[in-house]
Amino acid sequence: MNDSYLILGAFGVLLVLVGMIAFVGLLYKGVIRDEDKDFIPDELEERSKRVVEEVRDVKNAVVNVKNQTGDILDAAKGKKRRGRPRKDGNK
């Protein structure tokens, strides 16, 4: 049983090494674009930037929902709607 773990571990290390060699080979041949040579494919960098933008948008939407929740509670209590203040200062 101990030998099977050793063989499995060696196979895992070999698999990782083959994957790394294939990745570097594809980078060298230009199949995977990496303009800034940081070993992170450009496509992955662009997608991660897009994900960060979407997370920021979702965060802002959640904050807006949180702010609106107070208005819903006030309406349920029968309070008058405040609305948006006018720019000229008149009511």
C-alpha positions in Angstrom: 0.0 0.0 0.0 2.9 2.4 0.7 4.4 1.7 -2.7 1.1 2.7 -4.4 1.2 6.1 -2.8 4.8 6.5 -3.9 3.9 5.6 -7.5 0.9 7.8 -7.5 3.0 10.8 -6.2 5.7 10.2 -8.8 3.0 10.1 -11.5 1.5 13.4 -10.2 4.9 15.1 -10.2 5.6 13.8 -13.7 2.2 15.0 -14.9 2.8 18.5 -13.5 6.3 18.6 -15.2 4.9 17.6 -18.6 2.2 20.2 -18.3 4.7 22.9 -17.4 7.0 21.9 -20.3 4.0 22.0 -22.7 2.9 25.4 -21.5 6.4 26.9 -21.9 6.7 25.3 -25.3 3.3 26.8 -26.4 4.4 30.2 -25.1 7.7 29.9 -27.0 6.0 28.9 -30.3 3.5 31.8 -30.0 0.4 29.7 -29.7 -0.3 31.3 -26.3 0.1 35.1 -26.5 2.1 36.7 -23.6 3.2 40.2 -24.7 4.6 41.3 -21.3 6.4 38.0 -20.7 5.1 37.4 -17.2 4.0 33.8 -18.0 0.3 34.7 -17.7 -1.5 34.4 -21.0 -2.9 37.8 -22.2 -6.4 36.3 -22.6 -6.4 35.3 -18.9 -5.3 38.8 -17.9 -8.1 40.4 -20.0 -10.7 38.1 -18.5 -9.6 38.7 -15.0 -9.8 42.5 -15.5 -13.4 42.0 -16.9 -14.3 39.8 -13.8 -13.0 42.5 -11.5 -15.2 45.1 -13.3 -18.3 42.9 -13.0 -17.6 42.3 -9.3 -17.4 46.0 -8.8 -20.7 46.6 -10.6 -22.4 43.9 -8.6 -21.1 45.4 -5.3 -22.5 48.8 -6.3 -25.8 47.2 -7.1 -26.0 45.5 -3.8 -25.2 48.8 -2.0 -28.0 50.4 -4.0 -30.4 47.6 -3.0 -29.4 48.1 0.7 -30.2 51.8 0.5 -33.6 51.1 -1.1 -34.5 48.6 1.6 -34.9 51.5 4.1 -37.3 53.2 1.7 -39.4 50.0 1.5 -39.6 49.7 5.2 -40.6 53.4 5.5 -43.4 52.9 2.9 -44.6 49.8 4.8 -44.9 52.0 7.9 -46.9 54.5 6.0 -44.4 57.3 6.0 -44.5 59.9 3.2 -42.1 59.4 0.3 -39.2 61.9 0.5 -38.1 61.6 -3.2 -35.1 63.3 -4.7 -34.4 66.9 -3.6 -34.8 69.5 -6.3 -31.8 71.2 -7.6 -33.2 74.8 -7.3 -34.0 74.3 -3.6 -37.8 74.8 -3.8 -40.2 72.2 -2.5 
